[in-house]
Amino acid sequence: MTQALYRKYRPKQWDAVIGQDHVVQTLINSVRADRVAHAYLFAGPRGTGKTTVARLLAKAVNCLNDDPAQRPDNACEHCAAVNENRFMDLIEIDAASNNGVDDVRDLRDKINFAPTQGRYKVYIVDEVHMMSGGAFNALLKTLEEPPPHAIFVLATTEIHKIPATVLSRCQRHEFRRVPIDEIVANLKQIAAAENIQVEDEALTLIARQSAGGMRDAQSLLDQLASTGAKITLALAQQVLGTATSQTVLDVIASILDHRPARGLETIHRALDSGADPRSLARQLVEYTRGLMLIQMGNADQVEAAREVKTQMEAHAKSFNAPEVLRMMKIFNNAAVDLRGGWQPSLSLELALAEAVEAPAESPQPAAPVRTQPKPASAPAAESKPEVKKDASPNGGPAQPVVESPVINSNDIVKAWKPLINALPKAQANLGALMNSVKMIDVQGRTLILGMASDVLVEKLNKPDQIETIQRLIKDHLRVDISVRCVVTTAKGKLPAHVAQDGMVAAAIQHGGEIVDMDE
């Protein structure tokens, strides 16, 4: 069986460790001065060398070379045994599957036995944050006063989960993400040794995709090399799922042209052809990120085919910077959204609807709305079902009296999240739409829900969904109320004196603001 590249090229000497010089140098000095600590904590992102350095430390403290500066020498019997995974005094424990009190007690019972081969017994506990609270407590005494022949190395990717009592008993070392250029240099060496044909642009893409993890980068190179073809940028993008598809270009074009129907058709066509919605959302995020980099003057950091980059440059000029940032945030939310339920396209549909509604330019304040009383003789121009007319006590013209709301809108706002959470899983789509409501107001016996676009209003304003919302409110708030959906850019409520279907309400719902009233 072929050995994985990350195992084949695991560092066997201190100087082969990449990107962790601050840790390595400290440990080298400790070995040379014979001042090795009894417990270490290695913390940092996955694939940055924590276990590798722990094994090097175990090899160094048990190396038979007379010169401490030469340890490990990879020539003695003990070093060879560690390299070949047959050194009896190196014990690696996976805390994810050995995280109970009984496991720690078993370890504690065995630790007092003298080393079988070497000078020290070295215990490497990987993913130590997975241990239970009881297991940590059982380990404390051993960490504080271990036998003189025992060394503990605890490794974790989530140091915030380690109890302070454990942290205080260990010498702590933080592992950093490996810089992109150092990952690329390492991959070039491996590619040359393995006779792998690969383009420099592809290596840079692999390094970026690995997010600073050397092991992940080597695994990705291994995966791409198994295709048997020369690793080009296009091949790497295709295999890693970062290639910009025509679907992405068409969706961006639909946003630019403010044509949501065409964008939805594009998305549905791609999903019907087998595309993964999250993968498509991630591609849209990557594309908009490219637009941002171009706008910021960092076009050289964009990994894309020449023709795609040309299209990116055109789009970067067509959109302004706030629009690009807005789109990137919207599609990033869709990429991590779990609310789609049985309708996988919903998150993308909502994201597209919100993106299309983004203003073509930086939003300007809407004209202020100033209300004026109508002359007594003026006919009513609008239907106002929630306004009653009472005669003036002096026999004057009838005065409009606004019907009081059946419930305070703030009460519904406070209960909105619990109402969404009360929905069964089968109605996850309705919950997502309710989460998209931007404005909640009550006028008389009508609940007004403001949405960002016609698309969202159309999706929510269906009889069965409206009935569900009414039932939720009645069950939780004991109020019978009708529901009406409107398009709005407002983020608050309509004042009590404003009729819900009037001209003033329409202006407020589109971003207007009442700044003055004539009595």
C-alpha positions as a Python dict, from the first residue, in 0.01 Angstrom:
ca = {
    (1, 'M'): (0, 0, 0),
    (2, 'T'): (128, 346, -94),
    (3, 'Q'): (219, 562, 204),
    (4, 'A'): (44, 899, 230),
    (5, 'L'): (267, 1196, 149),
    (6, 'Y'): (211, 1363, 487),
    (7, 'R'): (336, 1048, 663),
    (8, 'K'): (619, 985, 420),
    (9, 'Y'): (751, 1340, 457),
    (10, 'R'): (687, 1386, 831),
    (11, 'P'): (992, 1570, 973),
    (12, 'K'): (1249, 1345, 1142),
    (13, 'Q'): (1483, 1624, 1252),
    (14, 'W'): (1428, 1953, 1429),
    (15, 'D'): (1537, 2159, 1130),
    (16, 'A'): (1276, 1992, 908),
    (17, 'V'): (986, 2137, 1107),
    (18, 'I'): (832, 2426, 910),
    (19, 'G'): (683, 2744, 1051),
    (20, 'Q'): (730, 2668, 1424),
    (21, 'D'): (1080, 2797, 1493),
    (22, 'H'): (972, 2965, 1818),
    (23, 'V'): (865, 2627, 1963),
    (24, 'V'): (1145, 2416, 1816),
    (25, 'Q'): (1426, 2638, 1939),
    (26, 'T'): (1293, 2635, 2296),
    (27, 'L'): (1273, 2255, 2298),
    (28, 'I'): (1621, 2218, 2145),
    (29, 'N'): (1764, 2436, 2421),
    (30, 'S'): (1583, 2231, 2685),
    (31, 'V'): (1724, 1902, 2550),
    (32, 'R'): (2078, 2042, 2529),
    (33, 'A'): (2062, 2173, 2886),
    (34, 'D'): (1890, 1859, 3015),
    (35, 'R'): (1608, 2076, 3148),
    (36, 'V'): (1310, 1904, 2985),
    (37, 'A'): (977, 1976, 3158),
    (38, 'H'): (756, 1699, 3290),
    (39, 'A'): (440, 1825, 3110),
    (40, 'Y'): (385, 2024, 2790),
    (41, 'L'): (73, 2162, 2626),
    (42, 'F'): (91, 2209, 2248),
    (43, 'A'): (-197, 2422, 2118),
    (44, 'G'): (-276, 2537, 1767),
    (45, 'P'): (-468, 2471, 1445),
    (46, 'R'): (-482, 2121, 1301),
    (47, 'G'): (-199, 2005, 1078),
    (48, 'T'): (58, 2255, 1208),
    (49, 'G'): (298, 1997, 1358),
    (50, 'K'): (192, 1944, 1720),
    (51, 'T'): (212, 1564, 1716),
    (52, 'T'): (522, 1571, 1494),
    (53, 'V'): (709, 1796, 1738),
    (54, 'A'): (591, 1581, 2030),
    (55, 'R'): (739, 1272, 1861),
    (56, 'L'): (1064, 1459, 1795),
    (57, 'L'): (1082, 1551, 2163),
    (58, 'A'): (1024, 1187, 2263),
    (59, 'K'): (1297, 1082, 2022),
    (60, 'A'): (1540, 1348, 2148),
    (61, 'V'): (1505, 1267, 2519),
    (62, 'N'): (1562, 897, 2448),
    (63, 'C'): (1837, 933, 2186),
    (64, 'L'): (2155, 739, 2268),
    (65, 'N'): (2392, 997, 2118),
    (66, 'D'): (2644, 1119, 2377),
    (67, 'D'): (2624, 1477, 2247),
    (68, 'P'): (2295, 1640, 2356),
    (69, 'A'): (2330, 1890, 2072),
    (70, 'Q'): (2300, 1603, 1820),
    (71, 'R'): (1978, 1460, 1960),
    (72, 'P'): (1788, 1314, 1790),
    (73, 'D'): (2050, 1177, 1553),
    (74, 'N'): (1821, 932, 1367),
    (75, 'A'): (2106, 680, 1377),
    (76, 'C'): (2074, 507, 1714),
    (77, 'E'): (1843, 216, 1791),
    (78, 'H'): (1598, 427, 1986),
    (79, 'C'): (1559, 686, 1708),
    (80, 'A'): (1508, 411, 1452),
    (81, 'A'): (1244, 249, 1676),
    (82, 'V'): (1051, 578, 1705),
    (83, 'N'): (1068, 635, 1328),
    (84, 'E'): (934, 284, 1269),
    (85, 'N'): (658, 312, 1532),
    (86, 'R'): (797, 31, 1749),
    (87, 'F'): (938, 226, 2044),
    (88, 'M'): (768, 83, 2352),
    (89, 'D'): (811, 392, 2567),
    (90, 'L'): (629, 627, 2331),
    (91, 'I'): (260, 598, 2410),
    (92, 'E'): (14, 794, 2190),
    (93, 'I'): (-338, 829, 2328),
    (94, 'D'): (-640, 961, 2139),
    (95, 'A'): (-844, 1151, 2398),
    (96, 'A'): (-1146, 1151, 2170),
    (97, 'S'): (-1195, 779, 2231),
    (98, 'N'): (-1018, 747, 2568),
    (99, 'N'): (-1174, 1035, 2755),
    (100, 'G'): (-1321, 879, 3066),
    (101, 'V'): (-1211, 858, 3427),
    (102, 'D'): (-1139, 484, 3394),
    (103, 'D'): (-904, 551, 3101),
    (104, 'V'): (-704, 800, 3307),
    (105, 'R'): (-693, 569, 3607),
    (106, 'D'): (-560, 291, 3386),
    (107, 'L'): (-291, 528, 3256),
    (108, 'R'): (-208, 633, 3613),
    (109, 'D'): (-162, 272, 3719),
    (110, 'K'): (78, 196, 3436),
    (111, 'I'): (282, 516, 3450),
    (112, 'N'): (474, 405, 3760),
    (113, 'F'): (635, 116, 3574),
    (114, 'A'): (990, 190, 3459),
    (115, 'P'): (1056, 250, 3086),
    (116, 'T'): (1101, -66, 2880),
    (117, 'Q'): (1361, 60, 2630),
    (118, 'G'): (1452, 421, 2682),
    (119, 'R'): (1526, 670, 2954),
    (120, 'Y'): (1181, 830, 2953),
    (121, 'K'): (824, 720, 2900),
    (122, 'V'): (659, 985, 2683),
    (123, 'Y'): (280, 1009, 2677),
    (124, 'I'): (131, 1206, 2385),
    (125, 'V'): (-237, 1279, 2450),
    (126, 'D'): (-396, 1408, 2129),
    (127, 'E'): (-716, 1618, 2123),
    (128, 'V'): (-694, 1643, 2501),
    (129, 'H'): (-985, 1891, 2512),
    (130, 'M'): (-1216, 1594, 2446),
    (131, 'M'): (-1156, 1456, 2794),
    (132, 'S'): (-1440, 1472, 3044),
    (133, 'G'): (-1427, 1690, 3353),
    (134, 'G'): (-1380, 1386, 3573),
    (135, 'A'): (-1096, 1262, 3358),
    (136, 'F'): (-919, 1598, 3383),
    (137, 'N'): (-954, 1588, 3761),
    (138, 'A'): (-813, 1236, 3770),
    (139, 'L'): (-515, 1353, 3561),
    (140, 'L'): (-429, 1656, 3773),
    (141, 'K'): (-224, 1484, 4043),
    (142, 'T'): (-25, 1287, 3789),
    (143, 'L'): (50, 1603, 3590),
    (144, 'E'): (163, 1784, 3904),
    (145, 'E'): (387, 1511, 4040),
    (146, 'P'): (464, 1254, 3769),
    (147, 'P'): (731, 988, 3815),
    (148, 'P'): (1079, 1114, 3719),
    (149, 'H'): (1080, 887, 3413),
    (150, 'A'): (750, 1022, 3265),
    (151, 'I'): (688, 1314, 3029),
    (152, 'F'): (342, 1426, 2919),
    (153, 'V'): (269, 1613, 2595),
    (154, 'L'): (-93, 1725, 2565),
    (155, 'A'): (-204, 1843, 2220),
    (156, 'T'): (-521, 2039, 2142),
    (157, 'T'): (-684, 2249, 1873),
    (158, 'E'): (-923, 2409, 2127),
    (159, 'I'): (-721, 2541, 2416),
    (160, 'H'): (-1017, 2736, 2556),
    (161, 'K'): (-1170, 2403, 2661),
    (162, 'I'): (-874, 2308, 2881),
    (163, 'P'): (-929, 2370, 3255),
    (164, 'A'): (-708, 2636, 3411),
    (165, 'T'): (-588, 2380, 3666),
    (166, 'V'): (-442, 2172, 3382),
    (167, 'L'): (-293, 2473, 3202),
    (168, 'S'): (-110, 2579, 3517),
    (169, 'R'): (68, 2244, 3539),
    (170, 'C'): (203, 2245, 3182),
    (171, 'Q'): (466, 2432, 2985),
    (172, 'R'): (254, 2586, 2712),
    (173, 'H'): (355, 2631, 2345),
    (174, 'E'): (137, 2793, 2078),
    (175, 'F'): (167, 2657, 1725),
    (176, 'R'): (97, 2899, 1442),
    (177, 'R'): (-50, 2859, 1098),
    (178, 'V'): (225, 2798, 845),
    (179, 'P'): (281, 3092, 602),
    (180, 'I'): (168, 3039, 242),
    (181, 'D'): (516, 3081, 93),
    (182, 'E'): (664, 2819, 326),
    (183, 'I'): (387, 2572, 239),
    (184, 'V'): (444, 2631, -133),
    (185, 'A'): (821, 2577, -93),
    (186, 'N'): (762, 2248, 89),
    (187, 'L'): (512, 2128, -173),
    (188, 'K'): (762, 2207, -450),
    (189, 'Q'): (1023, 1990, -279),
    (190, 'I'): (778, 1702, -244),
    (191, 'A'): (659, 1738, -604),
    (192, 'A'): (1019, 1726, -729),
    (193, 'A'): (1099, 1420, -515),
    (194, 'E'): (784, 1239, -627),
    (195, 'N'): (811, 1350, -992),
    (196, 'I'): (474, 1525, -976),
    (197, 'Q'): (411, 1776, -1254),
    (198, 'V'): (238, 2078, -1103),
    (199, 'E'): (196, 2445, -1192),
    (200, 'D'): (304, 2711, -943),
    (201, 'E'): (-46, 2866, -950),
    (202, 'A'): (-193, 2531, -848),
    (203, 'L'): (51, 2504, -556),
    (204, 'T'): (-52, 2851, -437),
    (205, 'L'): (-419, 2753, -454),
    (206, 'I'): (-348, 2434, -255),
    (207, 'A'): (-160, 2635, 6),
    (208, 'R'): (-445, 2883, 43),
    (209, 'Q'): (-705, 2606, 66),
    (210, 'S'): (-508, 2440, 346),
    (211, 'A'): (-559, 2748, 568),
    (212, 'G'): (-209, 2728, 714),
    (213, 'G'): (-211, 2354, 783),
    (214, 'M'): (92, 2177, 637),
    (215, 'R'): (-65, 1833, 670),
    (216, 'D'): (-379, 1944, 484),
    (217, 'A'): (-168, 2095, 205),
    (218, 'Q'): (30, 1773, 161),
    (219, 'S'): (-291, 1569, 162),
    (220, 'L'): (-443, 1792, -108),
    (221, 'L'): (-131, 1754, -321),
    (222, 'D'): (-154, 1378, -272),
    (223, 'Q'): (-520, 1383, -379),
    (224, 'L'): (-449, 1584, -693),
    (225, 'A'): (-146, 1373, -785),
    (226, 'S'): (-367, 1061, -785),
    (227, 'T'): (-546, 1193, -1096),
    (228, 'G'): (-235, 1101, -1296),
    (229, 'A'): (-247, 1423, -1496),
    (230, 'K'): (-38, 1736, -1471),
    (231, 'I'): (-177, 1946, -1186),
    (232, 'T'): (-287, 2270, -1350),
    (233, 'L'): (-472, 2555, -1183),
    (234, 'A'): (-790, 2455, -1367),
    (235, 'L'): (-760, 2093, -1250),
    (236, 'A'): (-694, 2200, -892),
    (237, 'Q'): (-997, 2431, -896),
    (238, 'Q'): (-1216, 2157, -1039),
    (239, 'V'): (-1111, 1889, -790),
    (240, 'L'): (-1114, 2122, -490),
    (241, 'G'): (-1450, 2270, -588),
    (242, 'T'): (-1328, 2628, -626),
    (243, 'A'): (-1365, 2661, -1003),
    (244, 'T'): (-1578, 2953, -1116),
    (245, 'S'): (-1863, 2800, -1313),
    (246, 'Q'): (-2081, 2968, -1574),
    (247, 'T'): (-2361, 2948, -1319),
    (248, 'V'): (-2171, 3185, -1089),
    (249, 'L'): (-2115, 3433, -1372),
    (250, 'D'): (-2484, 3418, -1468),
    (251, 'V'): (-2601, 3471, -1111),
    (252, 'I'): (-2372, 3772, -1068),
    (253, 'A'): (-2497, 3910, -1401),
    (254, 'S'): (-2860, 3873, -1286),
    (255, 'I'): (-2779, 4073, -972),
    (256, 'L'): (-2606, 4341, -1176),
    (257, 'D'): (-2906, 4366, -1414),
    (258, 'H'): (-3162, 4345, -1127),
    (259, 'R'): (-3329, 4043, -1286),
    (260, 'P'): (-3408, 3802, -1000),
    (261, 'A'): (-3620, 3573, -1218),
    (262, 'R'): (-3324, 3499, -1442),
    (263, 'G'): (-3103, 3441, -1138),
    (264, 'L'): (-3350, 3195, -985),
    (265, 'E'): (-3376, 3007, -1314),
    (266, 'T'): (-2996, 2982, -1327),
    (267, 'I'): (-2977, 2848, -969),
    (268, 'H'): (-3256, 2595, -1022),
    (269, 'R'): (-3104, 2475, -1349),
    (270, 'A'): (-2770, 2416, -1175),
    (271, 'L'): (-2928, 2235, -879),
    (272, 'D'): (-3145, 2022, -1109),
    (273, 'S'): (-2824, 1918, -1285),
    (274, 'G'): (-2682, 1786, -957),
    (275, 'A'): (-2489, 2089, -827),
    (276, 'D'): (-2451, 2112, -450),
    (277, 'P'): (-2617, 2431, -317),
    (278, 'R'): (-2350, 2496, -53),
    (279, 'S'): (-2073, 2442, -303),
    (280, 'L'): (-2243, 2690, -535),
    (281, 'A'): (-2276, 2938, -249),
    (282, 'R'): (-1906, 2897, -166),
    (283, 'Q'): (-1817, 2961, -530),
    (284, 'L'): (-2021, 3280, -519),
    (285, 'V'): (-1837, 3383, -201),
    (286, 'E'): (-1501, 3311, -363),
    (287, 'Y'): (-1599, 3507, -675),
    (288, 'T'): (-1717, 3812, -480),
    (289, 'R'): (-1402, 3790, -269),
    (290, 'G'): (-1208, 3812, -594),
    (291, 'L'): (-1403, 4125, -686),
    (292, 'M'): (-1314, 4275, -349),
    (293, 'L'): (-944, 4198, -392),
    (294, 'I'): (-943, 4355, -739),
    (295, 'Q'): (-1118, 4667, -608),
    (296, 'M'): (-862, 4692, -328),
    (297, 'G'): (-571, 4668, -572),
    (298, 'N'): (-474, 4308, -491),
    (299, 'A'): (-564, 4142, -820),
    (300, 'D'): (-245, 3931, -805),
    (301, 'Q'): (-394, 3740, -509),
    (302, 'V'): (-690, 3619, -717),
    (303, 'E'): (-646, 3259, -835),
    (304, 'A'): (-859, 3231, -1148),
    (305, 'A'): (-828, 3136, -1514),
    (306, 'R'): (-738, 3422, -1747),
    (307, 'E'): (-1084, 3455, -1903),
    (308, 'V'): (-1255, 3442, -1562),
    (309, 'K'): (-1021, 3708, -1426),
    (310, 'T'): (-1109, 3930, -1721),
    (311, 'Q'): (-1478, 3893, -1634),
    (312, 'M'): (-1397, 3962, -1270),
    (313, 'E'): (-1225, 4287, -1358),
    (314, 'A'): (-1532, 4397, -1557),
    (315, 'H'): (-1766, 4312, -1268),
    (316, 'A'): (-1533, 4484, -1019),
    (317, 'K'): (-1586, 4806, -1217),
    (318, 'S'): (-1964, 4757, -1247),
    (319, 'F'): (-2029, 4707, -875),
    (320, 'N'): (-1923, 4952, -607),
    (321, 'A'): (-1732, 4836, -300),
    (322, 'P'): (-2030, 4834, -56),
    (323, 'E'): (-2230, 4621, -301),
    (324, 'V'): (-1949, 4365, -328),
    (325, 'L'): (-1910, 4345, 51),
    (326, 'R'): (-2287, 4307, 89),
    (327, 'M'): (-2305, 4023, -167),
    (328, 'M'): (-2010, 3844, -9),
    (329, 'K'): (-2173, 3853, 335),
    (330, 'I'): (-2510, 3741, 198),
    (331, 'F'): (-2373, 3439, 10),
    (332, 'N'): (-2139, 3351, 296),
    (333, 'N'): (-2444, 3328, 523),
    (334, 'A'): (-2611, 3103, 266),
    (335, 'A'): (-2302, 2880, 253),
    (336, 'V'): (-2321, 2808, 626),
    (337, 'D'): (-2700, 2820, 659),
    (338, 'L'): (-2857, 2505, 806),
    (339, 'R'): (-3219, 2619, 783),
    (340, 'G'): (-3291, 2493, 432),
    (341, 'G'): (-3436, 2167, 561),
    (342, 'W'): (-3599, 1960, 293),
    (343, 'Q'): (-3577, 2250, 43),
    (344, 'P'): (-3202, 2282, -30),
    (345, 'S'): (-3245, 2574, -268),
    (346, 'L'): (-3413, 2803, -13),
    (347, 'S'): (-3095, 2955, 135),
    (348, 'L'): (-2966, 3045, -211),
    (349, 'E'): (-3305, 3181, -316),
    (350, 'L'): (-3322, 3405, -10),
    (351, 'A'): (-2962, 3517, -65),
    (352, 'L'): (-3032, 3605, -430),
    (353, 'A'): (-3349, 3794, -338),
    (354, 'E'): (-3160, 3998, -79),
    (355, 'A'): (-2865, 4060, -309),
    (356, 'V'): (-3085, 4181, -595),
    (357, 'E'): (-3253, 4428, -360),
    (358, 'A'): (-2918, 4590, -281),
    (359, 'P'): (-2923, 4954, -402),
    (360, 'A'): (-2733, 5025, -722),
    (361, 'E'): (-2550, 5303, -539),
    (362, 'S'): (-2479, 5385, -179),
    (363, 'P'): (-2820, 5430, -17),
    (364, 'Q'): (-2932, 5793, 20),
    (365, 'P'): (-3168, 5907, 296),
    (366, 'A'): (-3528, 5901, 179),
    (367, 'A'): (-3716, 6227, 163),
    (368, 'P'): (-3871, 6308, 498),
    (369, 'V'): (-4246, 6261, 522),
    (370, 'R'): (-4448, 6552, 656),
    (371, 'T'): (-4812, 6484, 733),
    (372, 'Q'): (-5078, 6753, 689),
    (373, 'P'): (-5446, 6740, 782),
    (374, 'K'): (-5692, 6719, 496),
    (375, 'P'): (-5952, 6993, 454),
    (376, 'A'): (-6285, 6903, 608),
    (377, 'S'): (-6452, 6900, 267),
    (378, 'A'): (-6189, 6682, 102),
    (379, 'P'): (-6319, 6333, 14),
    (380, 'A'): (-6140, 6036, 155),
    (381, 'A'): (-5885, 5932, -109),
    (382, 'E'): (-5793, 5601, 46),
    (383, 'S'): (-5962, 5307, 215),
    (384, 'K'): (-5886, 5308, 586),
    (385, 'P'): (-6048, 5002, 740),
    (386, 'E'): (-5897, 5065, 1081),
    (387, 'V'): (-6004, 5427, 1120),
    (388, 'K'): (-6344, 5519, 1270),
    (389, 'K'): (-6511, 5862, 1239),
    (390, 'D'): (-6667, 6022, 1543),
    (391, 'A'): (-6865, 6343, 1540),
    (392, 'S'): (-6707, 6648, 1698),
    (393, 'P'): (-6867, 6749, 2029),
    (394, 'N'): (-6912, 7100, 1884),
    (395, 'G'): (-7102, 6966, 1586),
    (396, 'G'): (-6798, 7011, 1359),
    (397, 'P'): (-6680, 6768, 1093),
    (398, 'A'): (-6613, 6407, 1186),
    (399, 'Q'): (-6263, 6347, 1323),
    (400, 'P'): (-6065, 6031, 1238),
    (401, 'V'): (-6009, 5802, 1535),
    (402, 'V'): (-5739, 5538, 1494),
    (403, 'E'): (-5844, 5199, 1627),
    (404, 'S'): (-5612, 5084, 1902),
    (405, 'P'): (-5393, 4783, 1820),
    (406, 'V'): (-5513, 4456, 1970),
    (407, 'I'): (-5158, 4390, 2091),
    (408, 'N'): (-4846, 4597, 2133),
    (409, 'S'): (-4611, 4536, 1839),
    (410, 'N'): (-4317, 4520, 2081),
    (411, 'D'): (-4474, 4213, 2240),
    (412, 'I'): (-4474, 4039, 1901),
    (413, 'V'): (-4117, 4151, 1831),
    (414, 'K'): (-4002, 3998, 2160),
    (415, 'A'): (-4192, 3675, 2091),
    (416, 'W'): (-4087, 3646, 1727),
    (417, 'K'): (-3781, 3422, 1782),
    (418, 'P'): (-3967, 3189, 2021),
    (419, 'L'): (-4249, 3167, 1765),
    (420, 'I'): (-3997, 3061, 1498),
    (421, 'N'): (-3841, 2808, 1733),
    (422, 'A'): (-4184, 2661, 1803),
    (423, 'L'): (-4222, 2556, 1440),
    (424, 'P'): (-4174, 2184, 1367),
    (425, 'K'): (-3874, 2078, 1158),
    (426, 'A'): (-4104, 2011, 863),
    (427, 'Q'): (-4170, 2386, 845),
    (428, 'A'): (-3806, 2497, 842),
    (429, 'N'): (-3875, 2696, 523),
    (430, 'L'): (-4139, 2906, 698),
    (431, 'G'): (-3896, 2964, 985),
    (432, 'A'): (-3632, 3091, 741),
    (433, 'L'): (-3882, 3329, 583),
    (434, 'M'): (-3996, 3455, 923),
    (435, 'N'): (-3630, 3518, 1007),
    (436, 'S'): (-3613, 3744, 699),
    (437, 'V'): (-3886, 3980, 828),
    (438, 'K'): (-3739, 4330, 859),
    (439, 'M'): (-4034, 4517, 1012),
    (440, 'I'): (-4313, 4417, 1249),
    (441, 'D'): (-4606, 4649, 1321),
    (442, 'V'): (-4964, 4617, 1445),
    (443, 'Q'): (-5243, 4839, 1311),
    (444, 'G'): (-5577, 4761, 1471),
    (445, 'R'): (-5634, 4389, 1422),
    (446, 'T'): (-5372, 4351, 1147),
    (447, 'L'): (-5010, 4242, 1187),
    (448, 'I'): (-4792, 4398, 918),
    (449, 'L'): (-4476, 4208, 823),
    (450, 'G'): (-4221, 4400, 617),
    (451, 'M'): (-3996, 4205, 379),
    (452, 'A'): (-3700, 4321, 172),
    (453, 'S'): (-3835, 4224, -172),
    (454, 'D'): (-4135, 4114, -374),
    (455, 'V'): (-3979, 3768, -403),
    (456, 'L'): (-3977, 3724, -25),
    (457, 'V'): (-4330, 3861, 11),
    (458, 'E'): (-4454, 3619, -254),
    (459, 'K'): (-4289, 3324, -78),
    (460, 'L'): (-4429, 3413, 265),
    (461, 'N'): (-4772, 3537, 162),
    (462, 'K'): (-4932, 3195, 110),
    (463, 'P'): (-5258, 3097, 283),
    (464, 'D'): (-5120, 2797, 471),
    (465, 'Q'): (-4817, 2992, 597),
    (466, 'I'): (-5023, 3297, 699),
    (467, 'E'): (-5262, 3065, 882),
    (468, 'T'): (-4967, 2904, 1065),
    (469, 'I'): (-4837, 3244, 1179),
    (470, 'Q'): (-5185, 3344, 1299),
    (471, 'R'): (-5219, 3018, 1490),
    (472, 'L'): (-4877, 3061, 1652),
    (473, 'I'): (-4967, 3410, 1771),
    (474, 'K'): (-5302, 3292, 1904),
    (475, 'D'): (-5144, 2995, 2086),
    (476, 'H'): (-4860, 3194, 2239),
    (477, 'L'): (-5005, 3543, 2280),
    (478, 'R'): (-5380, 3468, 2300),
    (479, 'V'): (-5466, 3715, 2023),
    (480, 'D'): (-5668, 3673, 1703),
    (481, 'I'): (-5502, 3881, 1435),
    (482, 'S'): (-5484, 3895, 1058),
    (483, 'V'): (-5146, 3908, 879),
    (484, 'R'): (-5043, 4126, 589),
    (485, 'C'): (-4705, 4116, 408),
    (486, 'V'): (-4554, 4425, 246),
    (487, 'V'): (-4226, 4522, 81),
    (488, 'T'): (-4031, 4758, 303),
    (489, 'T'): (-3687, 4899, 371),
    (490, 'A'): (-3797, 5026, 713),
    (491, 'K'): (-3653, 4862, 1023),
    (492, 'G'): (-3905, 4979, 1279),
    (493, 'K'): (-4280, 5012, 1320),
    (494, 'L'): (-4544, 5239, 1173),
    (495, 'P'): (-4666, 5510, 1411),
    (496, 'A'): (-5008, 5442, 1560),
    (497, 'H'): (-5172, 5734, 1380),
    (498, 'V'): (-5062, 5621, 1032),
    (499, 'A'): (-5308, 5409, 833),
    (500, 'Q'): (-5145, 5088, 712),
    (501, 'D'): (-5249, 5124, 345),
    (502, 'G'): (-5201, 5498, 320),
    (503, 'M'): (-4951, 5709, 132),
    (504, 'V'): (-4756, 5792, 447),
    (505, 'A'): (-4727, 5422, 538),
    (506, 'A'): (-4598, 5345, 189),
    (507, 'A'): (-4332, 5615, 221),
    (508, 'I'): (-4223, 5487, 564),
    (509, 'Q'): (-4207, 5130, 436),
    (510, 'H'): (-3967, 5248, 164),
    (511, 'G'): (-3729, 5417, 405),
    (512, 'G'): (-3908, 5744, 477),
    (513, 'E'): (-3914, 5906, 816),
    (514, 'I'): (-4168, 6132, 987),
    (515, 'V'): (-3982, 6443, 1102),
    (516, 'D'): (-4270, 6678, 1177),
    (517, 'M'): (-4648, 6684, 1214),
    (518, 'D'): (-4898, 6963, 1181),
    (519, 'E'): (-5168, 6955, 1445),
}
